Amino acid sequence: MADRRSTPSKKQSISVDRVKTFDIARAPYTSKRPVESQSHSYRRESGNAGNRR
């Protein structure tokens, strides 16, 4: 049972790392755009991904 519980936590940490890497990789591109536009586009992207899945 302990193994089962440790698996999801590991997955979560990986997803968080992925998001952080994505943010860092995208920073140079979004830094040129205004903060408002960046947050809006990010929200739209996450929403689209949810709908597609």
N, C-alpha and C positions, 0 to 999 in steps of 0.2 A: 504493500500500500504506500509505503514511503516513496518508492520509485515513481509511482503514478503521480504523487503530489509534486515531486520535484520536476517532472517533465513539463507541465504547463508553465511553471515559473521560469524555466529555462527558455521556453518559447517566447514568453513575454519579454524577457531581457533582450533576446535577439531582435524582436520587433522594435523595441525602443532604440537599440543600437542602429538599426536600419533607418529609422526615422531621423535620428541624429545625423547619420552620414548623409542622408538625402538632403536635409536642411543645409548642412555644411557645403555639400557639392553644389547646391542651388544658390547659395548665398551670393556668390559673385554676380550671377545673372539678376537675382531679385534686388540686390543692393542698388542697382541703377533705378529700379522702379520705386514708386512711393510705398511706404509701409502699408497703407490702406489697400492698395491694389494687390500687394503680395498676400496679405492675409485673406483677401476675398478670393483670389485665384486658388489659394491653398484649400480654402473651405470648399470651393466648387469641385476641385479635383477629388477630395476625399468623398464628397457626396456622390460624384459620378461613379467612383470605384465601388461604393456601397451598392448603388443601384445595379451596376453591371453584375456584381456578385449576387 
